[in-house]
Amino acid sequence: MPRDFFAASQDGAITESPDAQTPKAGATTGSNGSNEFIIHRIDTDQPTPQLSSRPEKLERTAKLHPYVQTLSIADLDSCERLESSCFPEEERCTAAKFHYRLTTCPDLCIGLFSTTDSSSPVADAATYPAARAPDSFSPQLKSVLIAHVIATKTIAPGVTDESMEIPSNWQSDLTRDDDDTKGHSENGRTLALHSLAVLPAFQNQGLGKTILKSYMQRMSSSGVADRIALLAHDGLVKFYESVGYVNKGKSGVTIGGGGWNNLVRLINANYGLNEPLEE
């Protein structure tokens, strides 16, 4: 569900969940058989930090060596821990929604991981207890979830209350009407971005922006949808506009107290931005 992650004081950090440089990608295979790529990132667009500025966060980020990988139901516990560390209870994606989304459309959900051992500062992360070994040859290492993007597809042109719901009997009822607006719709051409979270210890280091750009690039290349839609509060509209999102005005979504703006990012040039986001 949509929510705020951070104070939007820095261009390189993302704290919204309705919630730089483009990383180079090398196709490899992750521990769960899904595609992954290593992020090689140099913040040339950011001022060089002073040595005395947030030394602990700078040290943590320097040792991350992060990579992006498609999530699976095996990452459920890590996603819950990450969400809980970022948002108040009333704004979190529930365990039931994680289960539904990671089962129904895991290919639309990605995580930013760091492989580390127990001596690393990353071992202090809230997600470390749920981390798994990257492979059977390195049991002393853990792939720790640092950030995630959770999304579904919808036939609506933007994020709606229905798109954030869980269809009843979704585990047993395998047939869905093409015009069903509840939850994930495989025939939808809009990606509804429900949650983007970064562990608090690693916020304000550009990782939120990195995973968001990686997500946009991956979804655009796959052709799975025509655009990405999300919800944002007023304070984060300019940030999203800076990475290509268009503010379509106020949303009627009531979750989390309402007050959201509709934003959309075109990822297919054949799809227009002029349609209203809500019907």
N, C-alpha and C positions, 0 to 999 in steps of 0.2 A: 504494500500500500504506500501511497505517497507520504513523504515526510522530509524534514530538514536534517542535514548531517552536520553542518558547520556554519560558522559565521563566514559569509562570502567576502572575506577581506583579501583573499589571495586568489589570483587567477588560476593557480595550479591545483587547487583543492576543490573537491566536489562534496557537498553535504546535503544534496537534495535527493530524495527518493520518492517518486510517485509509483521515485524514488517512486605548444611543445613540439615537440617533434614527433612525427609519426614513427612508432617503433618499427625496427626491422624485424621481419618474421622469418623463422626457419622452421619448416614443417618437421615435427618429431611426433612421437607417440607417448602419451602420458601413462601413468600407472594403471588407469582404468580403461586403456585402449582408445581413448578419445584423442582428438588432435590437440596439440598445444603449440605455443611458440614462445621463444624467449624474447623478453623485452630488453632492447639495448637503447638506453635513453640518456640524452645529455640535455640538461635544461639551459640551452643557450639563450632562451628568451627570458630567463629569470636572472635577477641580479645575483652576483656572487655573494653568498652569505658570509657574515663575519664569523670568525672561529668561536666567538663567545655566544653566538645566536643558536639557541636550542641545541646544544651539543649532543644531548642524548638522542633526540629525534634524528639528527643528521647521521649519527653513528649507526642507528638502527637501519635507516634507509640505505646507507652505503653497503651494508652487509646482506641486504635482502636478495639480490640477484633474482628478481621476480620473473615469473612466467605466467601466461594466461592459458587456461584450460577449460574445456566444457565441463560443467558440473553434472553430477549424477545423484541418484537417491542416496548413494553412499556418503555424500557430503552433507546430508541433512543436519546432523548434529553440529557440524562446523558452521553451517549457515545460521542455525538458531543462535549459537553462541555469539557470532558476529553481530547479528541483528540486535540481540539483547545488550551488547556492549555499546551500541550506537544510539538507540532510541528508547524513549519511555514506553512502558507496557502498552498504553493505548494506541501507540503509533507503529508497533512492530508487526511485521508479517507473522502470522500465527504458524504454529507447527503444522497444523492441518493444511494451510495454504502452501507452505514449503513442500509438504508431502505431495500435494496435488500437482504443483507446478514442476517439481523435479521428477515426477513420474510421467506426467502427460507431455511435457515439452522441454526436456532437459537440454536439447540442442539450442534453445533460445536463452539459456542461462550460462553465464561464465563466471569463473573465479580467478583471482590473481593470487598465486601461491608463492611461497618461498620454502625451499628445501633446506633444512637445518638440523643440527643436533641439539642436545639438551644444554650445551654450554653457550649457545648463542643467545643474544638479547631477545631474539624472536621467541624463545622458549617461554618468555613471560606473557606472551599474547593470550588473550582469552580463548582463542581457538586452538591453542596447542594441545590441550588434553584430548581433543577429538581428532587430531591429525593422524594420518596413516603413513606407513612407510612408502616411499616412492616405488619400490620394487622389492622382490624377495632377496636380492643380493645386498641390500643396504638397510638391514633392520634397525640400525642405530640412528638412522635419519628419519625425519618426518616432513611431509609436505603440508605446510601450515597455510591455512586460508587467511589472507590479508584483506581482501576486498571481494565483493561480488556484485553482479548485475543479474537481477531476476526479472523475467518478462514472460508474457504470453502473447498470442495473436488474437485480434478481435476484428469482427466485421464492421464495427463502428469506426468512424473516422478519427476518434480520439479516445482517451481513457474515460471510462464511465464507471459508475458504481457497479453495474452488472459485470463488467469485465474483470472486476476484482473479486467476484464471488466464486464459490465452489459449486458446480452443478450437483444437484442431488443424485445420489446413486451413480456417481461417475465411474466407480470401480466395477460396477456390474452392468451398467447400461452402455453398451459400446456404440449405440446408434444415436446420432444427434442431428437435429434439423439444421440445414444450412443457415437458417436465419436466427439460430439460437445465440443470444447475446451474452449469456452467462459464462464466465470463465474463459478458458482457451478455446478458440475456434480455428481449426486447422485451415479452413478456407479463407480466413481473414488475411488482409494485406496490410494491416497496421500492427506494428509491434507496440504493445502497451508496456512501458517500462514501469514496473511496480516498486522496485527497490534497488538502490545503489548505495552500498555501505562500505566504509573504510574503517578499519580498526582505529580507535582514537589515538593510539600511540604513533600511528603512521599517517595521520592527517596533516594537511598543510605542507605536503612534500610532493605534490603533483600526481600522486598515485590514483586519485579519483578521476582526474582528467585523463590519465593514461589508460585506465581500464575502459572508460567511456568511449574514447577514440578507438581503442582496439575493438570494442563491441560494434561500433558503427561501421568500421572497416570490414569486419567479419560478416555482418549481416548484409551489407551492401554487396559484397562479393558472392555471397550464397544465393542472392536473388529471392530469398525467402519472403520478403515483404517490400512494400513500396516506401514506407516511412516509419519513423519511430515517434511515438507520442508519449508525453509525460506531463506531470503536474508539478508546478513550482509556486512557492510563495513569492510575493513582490520582490523581496530582497535578492532573489537569485535569478530573476528574469534576465538581467543584463549578462550574467555569466553564461547562461545557456544560449543567448543570442550570439555571444562571442564565438561559439563553436557551431554556429549554423542553424540553431533552432529559431523558429518564428513564433512570436507570441500571438495567439489567436483570441485572446481575451479571457474573461472570467469563466471558470468552470462551474457547473452545477453540482459537481461531486461533493457529497457531504461528509465523507469519511475523514476522520481526524479533525473534525470541527469545521471543515470547508475552508473557504477563502483562497482557493487555488486558482492559478492561471493555467490555461491550456497552452502547451508548447509542442511544436512538431518539427521534425527534422526530415527533410526529403532524402531518401537513399536510392530512389529510382527516378531518373529524369523524366520518365514518361507519365509520372503521377503528379497531379497538380496540387497546389497549396490553397486554392481559392474556395474549396468546399468548407462549409461550417463544420466545426468539430463535434457539435452536438445536434441531435435531431429533436 
